Amino acid sequence: MTIFPWTRRLAALSMLSAVALTAVHAHGANTSVASDMNVLAQKVRATNGRFENVATATAEGYAPIPCASGITGGAMGIHYVNAAYLKDDAVDLAKPEAVMYEPMADGMLKLVAVEYITSKGPASLEGQLFNFNSAPNRYGLGAFYELHVWAWKKNPTGTFADMNPTVSCDAMRMGD
């Protein structure tokens, strides 16, 4: 059997194409998984994971306010607010103005999100725009900009939505 030089090149080219296609497919699969993850939420989780322990939040000057429920369902949870950060208007990834916990049936508090708040705007964090809240508002604050980041509990309405339909304040009511 005679093998022509061009058939070797064709076979080699076919093999290289198959290897390249496999590599691209594998890389594409990894990229699509990574693209499903929100980069800002990952940074928030990595930077603020210390707050999984509520004692850390209180040691850093955060104090609780009542559990916030939505009028159409869902909740934000119990906000632990740092008054000094609330007053300084600085937006710092490692210093959220509020740390949010969902009350659990066993009495524990589970970290679900953080909230960044400033009166200076329009505001953004790592390119993510804040929401504007006018005054008067239910918080008794002047007009402000806020950004919730649901970094520990998935929010079906969005990583940056205010209310999370899967969070509840019901465990607080059961303890009352």
PASEBA-1860 file (N, C-alpha, C; in nm, 3 decimals):
! residues 176
1> MTIFPWTR> 0.084/-0.117/0.000/0.000/0.000/0.000/0.089/0.124/0.000 ~ 0.055/0.217/-0.084/0.133/0.339/-0.095/0.065/0.448/-0.013 ~ 0.144/0.514/0.074/0.090/0.624/0.154/0.149/0.753/0.099 ~ 0.062/0.838/0.059/0.105/0.966/0.003/0.130/1.063/0.118 ~ 0.227/1.153/0.104/0.258/1.249/0.210/0.137/1.332/0.251 ~ 0.050/1.364/0.156/-0.066/1.447/0.190/-0.165/1.374/0.279 ~ -0.170/1.237/0.272/-0.262/1.163/0.360/-0.214/1.165/0.503 ~ -0.081/1.163/0.521/-0.028/1.174/0.658/-0.065/1.311/0.717
9> RLAALSML> -0.048/1.413/0.635/-0.082/1.548/0.682/-0.230/1.560/0.714 ~ -0.312/1.498/0.630/-0.457/1.501/0.653/-0.493/1.428/0.781 ~ -0.429/1.312/0.804/-0.455/1.234/0.926/-0.410/1.314/1.048 ~ -0.292/1.375/1.040/-0.240/1.455/1.151/-0.331/1.575/1.176 ~ -0.375/1.639/1.070/-0.466/1.753/1.083/-0.598/1.711/1.147 ~ -0.651/1.595/1.108/-0.775/1.544/1.167/-0.758/1.518/1.315 ~ -0.644/1.458/1.352/-0.620/1.428/1.493/-0.606/1.557/1.573 ~ -0.532/1.655/1.520/-0.519/1.783/1.588/-0.653/1.853/1.603
17> SAVALTAV> -0.734/1.846/1.501/-0.867/1.907/1.507/-0.951/1.844/1.615 ~ -0.947/1.711/1.625/-1.024/1.640/1.727/-0.977/1.678/1.867 ~ -0.844/1.687/1.886/-0.790/1.726/2.017/-0.830/1.869/2.050 ~ -0.817/1.959/1.953/-0.853/2.099/1.974/-1.001/2.114/2.006 ~ -1.086/2.040/1.934/-1.230/2.047/1.956/-1.264/1.998/2.096 ~ -1.200/1.890/2.141/-1.222/1.838/2.276/-1.179/1.941/2.380 ~ -1.064/2.004/2.358/-1.015/2.104/2.453/-1.107/2.225/2.458 ~ -1.154/2.271/2.342/-1.246/2.385/2.339/-1.376/2.350/2.408
25> HAHGANTS> -1.429/2.230/2.385/-1.553/2.188/2.448/-1.537/2.183/2.601 ~ -1.426/2.126/2.647/-1.403/2.118/2.792/-1.387/2.257/2.851 ~ -1.313/2.343/2.782/-1.296/2.480/2.831/-1.428/2.554/2.832 ~ -1.507/2.535/2.729/-1.638/2.599/2.720/-1.729/2.555/2.832 ~ -1.724/2.427/2.867/-1.807/2.376/2.977/-1.767/2.443/3.107 ~ -1.637/2.457/3.131/-1.592/2.521/3.254/-1.629/2.669/3.254 ~ -1.618/2.733/3.140/-1.652/2.874/3.131/-1.799/2.897/3.160 ~ -1.886/2.810/3.108/-2.029/2.831/3.132/-2.064/2.811/3.278
33> VASDMNVL> -1.996/2.720/3.346/-2.020/2.702/3.490/-1.975/2.828/3.563 ~ -1.856/2.875/3.528/-1.803/2.994/3.594/-1.890/3.116/3.565 ~ -1.946/3.126/3.445/-2.026/3.242/3.412/-2.160/3.242/3.485 ~ -2.201/3.127/3.538/-2.324/3.120/3.616/-2.303/3.182/3.755 ~ -2.178/3.194/3.799/-2.148/3.248/3.929/-2.125/3.399/3.917 ~ -2.183/3.478/4.006/-2.165/3.622/4.002/-2.032/3.657/4.068 ~ -1.948/3.728/3.998/-1.814/3.760/4.046/-1.820/3.846/4.172 ~ -1.908/3.947/4.175/-1.918/4.033/4.293/-1.965/3.951/4.414
41> AQKVRATN> -2.061/3.864/4.396/-2.109/3.780/4.507/-1.996/3.691/4.559 ~ -1.913/3.639/4.469/-1.799/3.557/4.512/-1.701/3.640/4.595 ~ -1.674/3.763/4.552/-1.582/3.851/4.627/-1.640/3.886/4.763 ~ -1.769/3.915/4.766/-1.835/3.948/4.893/-1.827/3.830/4.989 ~ -1.855/3.711/4.938/-1.850/3.589/5.021/-1.709/3.566/5.075 ~ -1.609/3.582/4.990/-1.470/3.560/5.032/-1.424/3.665/5.133 ~ -1.466/3.789/5.114/-1.422/3.900/5.199/-1.497/3.906/5.332 ~ -1.622/3.865/5.332/-1.707/3.883/5.451/-1.752/3.753/5.517
49> GRFENVAT> -1.691/3.644/5.484/-1.728/3.514/5.542/-1.716/3.510/5.694 ~ -1.635/3.601/5.749/-1.620/3.606/5.895/-1.753/3.628/5.966 ~ -1.850/3.688/5.896/-1.978/3.719/5.958/-2.071/3.599/5.972 ~ -2.027/3.482/5.926/-2.110/3.362/5.948/-2.131/3.342/6.098 ~ -2.039/3.390/6.177/-2.052/3.389/6.322/-2.105/3.526/6.365 ~ -2.226/3.530/6.417/-2.291/3.655/6.457/-2.207/3.730/6.561 ~ -2.134/3.657/6.645/-2.051/3.721/6.747/-1.944/3.810/6.682 ~ -1.897/3.772/6.565/-1.799/3.854/6.493/-1.864/3.987/6.452
57> ATAEGYAP> -1.986/3.980/6.404/-2.057/4.103/6.365/-2.074/4.195/6.486 ~ -2.117/4.143/6.598/-2.136/4.229/6.716/-2.003/4.282/6.767 ~ -1.897/4.202/6.761/-1.764/4.247/6.803/-1.713/4.360/6.714 ~ -1.757/4.363/6.588/-1.714/4.468/6.494/-1.810/4.587/6.494 ~ -1.903/4.593/6.590/-1.988/4.711/6.605/-2.123/4.704/6.538 ~ -2.164/4.588/6.492/-2.296/4.572/6.429/-2.400/4.542/6.537 ~ -2.518/4.602/6.524/-2.628/4.581/6.619/-2.754/4.542/6.540 ~ -2.836/4.452/6.597/-2.954/4.403/6.524/-3.069/4.502/6.521
65> IPCASGIT> -3.141/4.498/6.410/-3.271/4.563/6.400/-3.370/4.453/6.362 ~ -3.500/4.474/6.382/-3.598/4.367/6.359/-3.593/4.307/6.218 ~ -3.639/4.185/6.211/-3.645/4.113/6.085/-3.735/4.189/5.987 ~ -3.688/4.207/5.865/-3.762/4.282/5.763/-3.827/4.187/5.663 ~ -3.961/4.186/5.662/-4.037/4.104/5.567/-4.095/4.192/5.458 ~ -4.117/4.132/5.341/-4.178/4.203/5.230/-4.330/4.198/5.241 ~ -4.398/4.300/5.192/-4.544/4.301/5.200/-4.607/4.200/5.105 ~ -4.532/4.158/5.003/-4.585/4.058/4.909/-4.520/3.921/4.929
73> GGAMGIHY> -4.449/3.904/5.040/-4.383/3.777/5.068/-4.233/3.790/5.064 ~ -4.167/3.690/5.116/-4.022/3.694/5.123/-3.976/3.789/5.230 ~ -3.845/3.799/5.245/-3.789/3.884/5.350/-3.644/3.918/5.317 ~ -3.590/4.007/5.399/-3.447/4.037/5.394/-3.377/3.971/5.512 ~ -3.453/3.945/5.618/-3.395/3.888/5.738/-3.365/3.996/5.840 ~ -3.289/3.956/5.942/-3.248/4.048/6.047/-3.122/4.119/6.001 ~ -3.126/4.252/6.000/-3.009/4.331/5.963/-2.929/4.360/6.090 ~ -2.802/4.333/6.086/-2.710/4.381/6.188/-2.641/4.500/6.123
81> VNAAYLKD> -2.664/4.619/6.179/-2.620/4.744/6.116/-2.503/4.804/6.194 ~ -2.404/4.852/6.121/-2.291/4.922/6.181/-2.316/5.072/6.162 ~ -2.353/5.141/6.270/-2.390/5.282/6.262/-2.274/5.370/6.213 ~ -2.152/5.337/6.250/-2.037/5.417/6.206/-2.021/5.407/6.055 ~ -2.036/5.287/6.000/-2.026/5.271/5.854/-2.141/5.339/5.783 ~ -2.258/5.337/5.846/-2.377/5.400/5.788/-2.357/5.551/5.775 ~ -2.287/5.610/5.870/-2.265/5.756/5.870/-2.152/5.801/5.779 ~ -2.054/5.715/5.752/-1.935/5.762/5.680/-1.951/5.770/5.528
89> DAVDLAKP> -2.056/5.714/5.473/-2.086/5.717/5.329/-1.983/5.647/5.241 ~ -1.881/5.586/5.299/-1.782/5.514/5.219/-1.840/5.380/5.175 ~ -1.803/5.336/5.055/-1.843/5.205/5.006/-1.717/5.119/5.004 ~ -1.713/5.020/5.094/-1.595/4.934/5.109/-1.642/4.789/5.111 ~ -1.592/4.710/5.018/-1.632/4.570/5.006/-1.623/4.496/5.139 ~ -1.519/4.524/5.218/-1.495/4.453/5.343/-1.571/4.511/5.462 ~ -1.642/4.623/5.439/-1.714/4.689/5.549/-1.858/4.720/5.509 ~ -1.941/4.617/5.492/-2.081/4.644/5.457/-2.150/4.717/5.573
97> EAVMYEPM> -2.241/4.804/5.538/-2.315/4.877/5.641/-2.409/4.785/5.718 ~ -2.456/4.679/5.655/-2.544/4.583/5.723/-2.507/4.440/5.682 ~ -2.521/4.351/5.778/-2.501/4.208/5.756/-2.636/4.144/5.786 ~ -2.684/4.059/5.696/-2.822/4.009/5.706/-2.826/3.860/5.739 ~ -2.910/3.827/5.837/-2.924/3.689/5.883/-3.069/3.645/5.875 ~ -3.087/3.518/5.841/-3.221/3.458/5.844/-3.236/3.384/5.976 ~ -3.343/3.413/6.051/-3.366/3.339/6.175/-3.411/3.196/6.143 ~ -3.350/3.099/6.209/-3.381/2.958/6.185/-3.470/2.906/6.298
105> ADGMLKLV> -3.540/2.797/6.274/-3.633/2.740/6.371/-3.563/2.700/6.501 ~ -3.434/2.665/6.493/-3.361/2.623/6.614/-3.305/2.742/6.692 ~ -3.339/2.864/6.651/-3.294/2.984/6.720/-3.163/3.041/6.667 ~ -3.098/2.969/6.579/-2.972/3.016/6.521/-3.001/3.121/6.413 ~ -2.901/3.200/6.382/-2.910/3.297/6.273/-2.813/3.254/6.164 ~ -2.864/3.249/6.041/-2.783/3.204/5.928/-2.754/3.323/5.838 ~ -2.625/3.349/5.812/-2.584/3.457/5.724/-2.638/3.432/5.583 ~ -2.706/3.532/5.526/-2.762/3.516/5.392/-2.714/3.623/5.294
113> AVEYITSK> -2.684/3.744/5.344/-2.650/3.854/5.254/-2.582/3.967/5.331 ~ -2.534/4.064/5.256/-2.487/4.190/5.314/-2.553/4.303/5.237 ~ -2.548/4.422/5.297/-2.605/4.539/5.231/-2.507/4.655/5.244 ~ -2.485/4.722/5.132/-2.401/4.841/5.128/-2.494/4.960/5.114 ~ -2.470/5.066/5.192/-2.557/5.184/5.194/-2.472/5.310/5.193 ~ -2.512/5.407/5.113/-2.447/5.538/5.111/-2.549/5.643/5.069 ~ -2.529/5.767/5.116/-2.618/5.875/5.071/-2.561/5.945/4.948 ~ -2.437/5.910/4.912/-2.373/5.972/4.795/-2.396/5.884/4.673
121> GPASLEGQ> -2.444/5.947/4.567/-2.471/5.866/4.450/-2.473/5.949/4.324 ~ -2.499/5.887/4.214/-2.527/5.744/4.205/-2.406/5.662/4.249 ~ -2.433/5.551/4.315/-2.327/5.469/4.374/-2.317/5.336/4.302 ~ -2.196/5.280/4.307/-2.175/5.146/4.251/-2.062/5.079/4.328 ~ -2.060/4.948/4.319/-1.955/4.867/4.379/-1.910/4.766/4.275 ~ -1.784/4.774/4.236/-1.729/4.685/4.134/-1.815/4.685/4.008 ~ -1.871/4.802/3.974/-1.951/4.816/3.853/-2.100/4.786/3.871 ~ -2.141/4.735/3.986/-2.282/4.706/4.011/-2.348/4.830/4.071
129> LFNFNSAP> -2.448/4.884/4.001/-2.517/5.004/4.049/-2.605/4.975/4.170 ~ -2.612/5.071/4.261/-2.698/5.063/4.379/-2.840/5.104/4.339 ~ -2.937/5.067/4.422/-3.076/5.111/4.408/-3.094/5.239/4.489 ~ -3.178/5.329/4.440/-3.205/5.454/4.510/-3.333/5.441/4.592 ~ -3.327/5.487/4.717/-3.443/5.493/4.805/-3.465/5.639/4.842 ~ -3.582/5.691/4.808/-3.611/5.831/4.839/-3.659/5.844/4.984 ~ -3.667/5.966/5.029/-3.720/5.993/5.163/-3.856/6.059/5.146 ~ -3.950/6.037/5.234/-3.939/5.949/5.351/-3.945/5.801/5.309
137> NRYGLGAF> -3.890/5.717/5.396/-3.892/5.573/5.371/-3.918/5.500/5.502 ~ -3.942/5.373/5.493/-3.978/5.295/5.613/-3.864/5.281/5.712 ~ -3.743/5.322/5.673/-3.627/5.310/5.761/-3.603/5.437/5.842 ~ -3.676/5.545/5.808/-3.658/5.671/5.878/-3.527/5.740/5.841 ~ -3.470/5.702/5.729/-3.345/5.763/5.683/-3.374/5.866/5.576 ~ -3.277/5.955/5.551/-3.286/6.043/5.436/-3.270/5.960/5.310 ~ -3.276/6.023/5.196/-3.258/5.951/5.069/-3.122/5.880/5.071 ~ -3.119/5.758/5.017/-2.995/5.682/5.016/-2.991/5.583/4.900
145> YELHVWAW> -2.873/5.530/4.877/-2.849/5.426/4.775/-2.810/5.299/4.849 ~ -2.864/5.186/4.802/-2.834/5.060/4.870/-2.814/4.948/4.770 ~ -2.733/4.851/4.812/-2.707/4.734/4.730/-2.704/4.611/4.820 ~ -2.802/4.523/4.800/-2.801/4.393/4.868/-2.719/4.297/4.783 ~ -2.642/4.212/4.848/-2.568/4.108/4.777/-2.598/3.976/4.846 ~ -2.679/3.893/4.780/-2.718/3.763/4.834/-2.606/3.664/4.803 ~ -2.502/3.668/4.885/-2.381/3.589/4.860/-2.384/3.452/4.927 ~ -2.471/3.432/5.024/-2.476/3.304/5.095/-2.604/3.226/5.071
153> KKNPTGTF> -2.707/3.292/5.025/-2.833/3.223/4.996/-2.881/3.269/4.859 ~ -2.906/3.175/4.772/-2.953/3.207/4.637/-3.085/3.281/4.645 ~ -3.095/3.385/4.564/-3.218/3.463/4.556/-3.276/3.445/4.416 ~ -3.390/3.376/4.404/-3.448/3.353/4.271/-3.486/3.481/4.197 ~ -3.500/3.593/4.269/-3.533/3.719/4.202/-3.408/3.799/4.165 ~ -3.290/3.747/4.200/-3.165/3.810/4.159/-3.068/3.831/4.274 ~ -2.941/3.824/4.243/-2.835/3.839/4.343/-2.842/3.973/4.414 ~ -2.894/4.077/4.347/-2.894/4.212/4.404/-3.034/4.263/4.438
161> ADMNPTVS> -3.133/4.175/4.437/-3.271/4.215/4.470/-3.281/4.246/4.620 ~ -3.379/4.329/4.656/-3.397/4.362/4.797/-3.451/4.244/4.877 ~ -3.567/4.195/4.838/-3.631/4.085/4.910/-3.593/3.951/4.847 ~ -3.590/3.849/4.931/-3.563/3.714/4.883/-3.685/3.629/4.918 ~ -3.754/3.575/4.817/-3.875/3.497/4.846/-3.849/3.368/4.922 ~ -3.723/3.325/4.933/-3.693/3.202/5.007/-3.648/3.231/5.151 ~ -3.647/3.358/5.191/-3.611/3.396/5.328/-3.740/3.428/5.403 ~ -3.741/3.392/5.531/-3.860/3.414/5.613/-3.823/3.466/5.751
169> CDAMRMGD> -3.912/3.545/5.807/-3.899/3.591/5.944/-3.985/3.507/6.039 ~ -4.049/3.404/5.986/-4.143/3.323/6.064/-4.082/3.264/6.190 ~ -3.956/3.225/6.189/-3.894/3.166/6.307/-3.889/3.268/6.421 ~ -3.881/3.397/6.388/-3.883/3.501/6.491/-4.019/3.508/6.557 ~ -4.124/3.494/6.478/-4.261/3.502/6.531/-4.292/3.382/6.620 ~ -4.235/3.266/6.583/-4.261/3.146/6.663/-4.198/3.157/6.801 ~ -4.087/3.231/6.813/-4.020/3.247/6.941/-4.084/3.354/7.028 ~ -4.169/3.439/6.969/-4.232/3.548/7.045/-4.340/3.498/7.139
END
